[in-house]
Each structure stands twice: as structure tokens, then as C-alpha cells.
Amino acid sequence: MEPRAFRFAPEDEVHVPSESVAARLQRDFVIGAFNEEDSQLIGVGGLAWSDGVKTRHKALLYGMYVKAAERGSGVADAIMKRLIDEARGSVEIVTLTVVSTNFRALRFYERWGFRAYGVEERSAKNDDGDYLDETLMALRFVDENRRQDESR
Ligand SMILES: CC(C)(COP(=O)(O)OP(=O)(O)OC[C@H]1O[C@@H](n2cnc3c(N)ncnc32)[C@H](O)[C@@H]1OP(=O)(O)O)[C@@H](O)C(=O)NCCC(=O)NCCS
């Protein structure tokens, strides 16, 4: 895995009981991409719905990961397309956070229309005492539709 690509450490997840993981999979929209030949999981991504009365127009995109050998192949695009199709019918805004030095992921999200709206400095701290900043990004379907209307 890429320890510097995520704010969460493997130690945060390793003790999570399987029932909690199952509940998360029921609650969220999580998808996997599988290799056609050997059915191995090669990529994942998920959406967590915000269920507060005033925040349910938003979803959080999380856990985007594609195996190194499959990067640049379109697998990440296929996952993102499926997530965005799902979100577009349900919410107005999709947010995400990405480690600010993860330039590949930043570029990938920008290509899908996400825009940076801030940076959380020192969002995470590694074992070696190094801090990670995180860029906050959002994709706004409503603005996107409005822009399309205005250009007609
Ligand atoms: C993030 C991730 C899912 C994207 O999938 P991918 O298959 O690598 O993405 P793509 O190759 O389709 O797109 C990457 C883009 O970054 C560009 N890129 C590659 N290396 C780059 C770099 N060092 N700096 C800037 N841009 C870079 C590519 O050219 C491409 O842009 P383009 O489509 O305009 O040419 C994948 O890289 C991954 O799993 N990374 C490790 C885990 C991770 O960082 N997850 C995100 C956590 S928020």
C-alpha cells in the first residue's frame, strides 16, 4: 500500500471487526474492479452518504485505490465513472480529501472535475514526525448544470 497517500494508517483498520466492515459496506456505496482473467480485486472506491438533515445534499468519496500495475489503464476511470453516476442521482456535491503531495491523485481528481477549495495543514502526522497536508476538493453537480445552462 501507499502509506503516504492516505490519512488513515493500516493500524487504524486492522482491529475493525468484520461486522463493522460489513455494516460500512451496507451503509456506503463501495465498488470494486476485478481482473477478468483471474477475478482478482484490482481497484476500489467508495461513497459515504451524509445523513444530517442539513448535509444530506453531500457525499464523501473515499478509498480510491488501484493496484500499481493497473494505474493509467482506465480502471480508475471506470471506478470513478460508476461512483459519479451514483452520486449524481443522489446528491449535489461530492467532497474528498487528498494528501497535497499526491500529485497523481490530484491530477486524476481534477480531470474528473473536482476543484480544490482549501488545504488542511498538518492534517496527519507520520511515525517519523513528518506532517501531511491535505487538499480539500469538491465536485458540484448543481454548479456544473448551471454553467451548462448559462452557456446555452
Ligand atoms: C489515485 C489513483 C486511483 C488514480 O488512478 P490512475 O490510474 O493512476 O489515474 P490515471 O492514470 O487515469 O490519471 C492520473 C493522472 O495523473 C497524471 N500523473 C501521473 N503522475 C503524475 C505526477 N507525478 N504528477 C502529476 N500528474 C501525474 C497522469 O498523466 C494522469 O493525468 P492525465 O489523465 O491528464 O494524463 C491511483 O494512482 C492510485 O491508486 N494511487 C495510490 C492510492 C492513492 O493515492 N489513492 C488516492 C487517495 S486520495
The ligand as a MOL file (V3000), in Angstrom:
LIG
                    3D

  0  0  0     0  0            999 V3000
M  V30 BEGIN CTAB
M  V30 COUNTS 48 50 0 0 0
M  V30 BEGIN ATOM
M  V30 1 C -5.1980 7.8250 -7.4600 0
M  V30 2 C -5.3820 6.6580 -8.4260 0
M  V30 3 C -6.6600 5.8770 -8.0730 0
M  V30 4 C -5.5600 7.2440 -9.8590 0
M  V30 5 O -5.6020 6.1890 -10.7830 0
M  V30 6 P -4.5880 6.1830 -12.0540 0
M  V30 7 O -4.9040 5.0030 -12.8940 0
M  V30 8 O -3.1950 6.2980 -11.5050 0
M  V30 9 O -5.0350 7.5460 -12.7460 0
M  V30 10 P -4.7960 7.9970 -14.2730 0
M  V30 11 O -3.5140 7.3940 -14.7730 0
M  V30 12 O -6.0380 7.7480 -15.0310 0
M  V30 13 O -4.6410 9.5650 -14.0800 0
M  V30 14 C -3.5440 10.0950 -13.4140 0
M  V30 15 C -3.2110 11.4510 -13.9820 0
M  V30 16 O -2.0750 11.9870 -13.2710 0
M  V30 17 C -1.0190 12.2440 -14.1750 0
M  V30 18 N 0.2010 11.9910 -13.4440 0
M  V30 19 C 0.9010 10.8490 -13.3010 0
M  V30 20 N 1.9380 11.0370 -12.4920 0
M  V30 21 C 1.9050 12.3420 -12.1030 0
M  V30 22 C 2.7140 13.1580 -11.2810 0
M  V30 23 N 3.7840 12.6560 -10.6680 0
M  V30 24 N 2.3830 14.4590 -11.1280 0
M  V30 25 C 1.2930 14.9760 -11.7180 0
M  V30 26 N 0.4540 14.2490 -12.5210 0
M  V30 27 C 0.7740 12.9590 -12.7020 0
M  V30 28 C -1.2710 11.3190 -15.3600 0
M  V30 29 O -0.6450 11.7990 -16.5300 0
M  V30 30 C -2.8000 11.4200 -15.4260 0
M  V30 31 O -3.2100 12.6610 -15.9550 0
M  V30 32 P -3.8200 12.8010 -17.4400 0
M  V30 33 O -5.0040 11.8960 -17.4910 0
M  V30 34 O -4.1710 14.2300 -17.5630 0
M  V30 35 O -2.7140 12.3570 -18.3560 0
M  V30 36 C -4.1440 5.7020 -8.3990 0
M  V30 37 O -2.9940 6.4060 -8.8490 0
M  V30 38 C -3.8650 5.1040 -7.0220 0
M  V30 39 O -4.4970 4.1250 -6.6280 0
M  V30 40 N -2.8920 5.6840 -6.3060 0
M  V30 41 C -2.4740 5.1500 -4.9710 0
M  V30 42 C -3.5550 5.3640 -3.9350 0
M  V30 43 C -3.9820 6.8060 -3.8750 0
M  V30 44 O -3.1690 7.7360 -3.9260 0
M  V30 45 N -5.3120 6.9920 -3.7590 0
M  V30 46 C -5.9020 8.3130 -3.6390 0
M  V30 47 C -6.0720 8.6670 -2.2200 0
M  V30 48 S -6.9350 10.2280 -2.0430 0
M  V30 END ATOM
M  V30 BEGIN BOND
M  V30 1 1 1 2
M  V30 2 1 2 3
M  V30 3 1 2 4
M  V30 4 1 2 36
M  V30 5 1 4 5
M  V30 6 1 5 6
M  V30 7 2 6 7
M  V30 8 1 6 8
M  V30 9 1 6 9
M  V30 10 1 9 10
M  V30 11 2 10 11
M  V30 12 1 10 12
M  V30 13 1 10 13
M  V30 14 1 13 14
M  V30 15 1 14 15
M  V30 16 1 15 16
M  V30 17 1 15 30
M  V30 18 1 16 17
M  V30 19 1 17 18
M  V30 20 1 17 28
M  V30 21 1 18 19
M  V30 22 1 18 27
M  V30 23 2 19 20
M  V30 24 1 20 21
M  V30 25 1 21 22
M  V30 26 2 21 27
M  V30 27 1 22 23
M  V30 28 2 22 24
M  V30 29 1 24 25
M  V30 30 2 25 26
M  V30 31 1 26 27
M  V30 32 1 28 29
M  V30 33 1 28 30
M  V30 34 1 30 31
M  V30 35 1 31 32
M  V30 36 2 32 33
M  V30 37 1 32 34
M  V30 38 1 32 35
M  V30 39 1 36 37
M  V30 40 1 36 38
M  V30 41 2 38 39
M  V30 42 1 38 40
M  V30 43 1 40 41
M  V30 44 1 41 42
M  V30 45 1 42 43
M  V30 46 2 43 44
M  V30 47 1 43 45
M  V30 48 1 45 46
M  V30 49 1 46 47
M  V30 50 1 47 48
M  V30 END BOND
M  V30 END CTAB
M  END
